[in-house]
């Protein structure tokens, strides 16, 4: 269980998690456990909803991600862990999608110990198929 005050996310025991506000939700990451996700607080309420996944359970060479749908359900934000990357390389990240989906924007944020990608996507929850960015000798590809 996680909870948020609308600006930061915490464990059920009150321990702060790496978190950052994006749009109307709070992105959270726990590099110790590999958990990541989002919580969307309800207006004027102590309730909210979201999704948390275990990104580190994925195979080597894959990335963990979570989908935060918008109110219409026709688009959303895809949030994923990234390996340590320079600012120059972060600006060259390409988000690959299924046909018909459209990437509106891609940003990265470092709430504290982790580097996260946030991509706003027009399309369904399974829109993202991979990320590419320049590597030291070749392009590295991570597939979900």
Residue pairs with C-beta under 8 A, 6 or more apart in sequence:
1 11
1 12
2 9
2 10
2 11
2 12
2 17
2 28
2 37
2 39
2 50
2 52
3 9
3 10
3 12
3 39
3 48
4 10
4 19
4 26
4 28
4 39
4 41
4 48
6 21
6 26
6 41
7 19
7 21
7 26
8 16
8 17
8 19
8 26
9 16
9 17
9 19
9 26
9 27
9 28
9 39
10 16
10 17
11 17
11 30
17 28
17 29
17 30
18 28
18 29
18 30
18 31
18 111
18 112
18 113
18 114
19 26
19 27
19 28
19 29
19 111
20 26
20 27
20 109
20 111
20 116
21 27
22 38
22 68
22 77
22 79
22 109
22 118
23 68
23 70
23 77
24 40
25 38
25 39
25 40
25 41
25 50
25 68
25 77
26 38
26 39
26 40
26 41
27 36
27 37
27 38
27 68
27 79
27 109
27 111
27 116
27 118
28 35
28 36
28 37
28 38
28 39
28 52
29 35
29 36
29 81
29 111
29 114
29 116
30 36
31 113
31 114
33 54
33 56
34 54
34 55
34 56
34 57
34 64
35 52
35 53
35 54
35 55
36 52
36 53
36 55
36 64
36 65
36 66
36 79
36 80
36 81
36 116
37 50
37 51
37 52
37 53
37 66
37 79
38 50
38 51
38 66
38 68
38 77
38 79
39 48
39 49
39 50
40 48
40 49
40 50
40 68
41 47
41 48
42 48
42 49
50 68
51 66
51 67
51 68
52 66
53 64
53 65
53 66
54 64
55 63
55 64
55 65
55 80
55 81
56 64
57 64
58 64
61 142
61 143
62 142
62 143
62 144
63 80
63 81
63 82
63 131
63 142
63 144
64 80
64 81
65 78
65 79
65 80
65 81
65 128
65 144
66 78
66 79
66 80
67 76
67 77
67 78
67 79
67 125
67 128
68 76
68 77
68 78
68 79
69 75
69 76
69 125
70 76
70 77
74 122
74 123
74 124
75 104
75 120
75 121
75 122
75 123
76 120
76 121
76 125
77 118
77 119
77 120
77 121
78 95
78 117
78 118
78 119
78 121
78 127
78 128
79 116
79 117
79 118
79 119
80 116
80 117
80 128
80 131
80 144
81 114
81 115
81 116
81 117
82 90
82 93
82 108
82 115
82 116
82 117
82 131
83 115
84 115
85 93
85 108
85 115
85 133
89 133
89 134
90 108
90 115
90 133
92 133
92 134
93 106
93 108
93 117
93 131
93 132
93 133
94 131
94 132
94 133
95 103
95 106
95 117
95 119
95 121
95 128
95 130
95 131
96 128
96 129
96 130
96 131
96 132
97 103
97 121
97 123
97 127
97 128
97 129
98 123
98 124
98 126
98 127
98 129
100 123
101 121
101 122
101 123
101 124
101 127
101 128
102 121
102 122
102 123
103 119
103 120
103 121
104 119
104 120
104 121
104 122
105 119
105 120
106 117
106 118
106 119
107 117
107 118
107 119
108 115
108 116
108 117
108 118
109 115
109 116
109 118
110 116
117 131
119 128
121 127
121 128
128 144
129 143
129 144
130 141
130 142
130 143
130 144
131 141
131 142
132 139
132 140
132 141
133 139
133 140
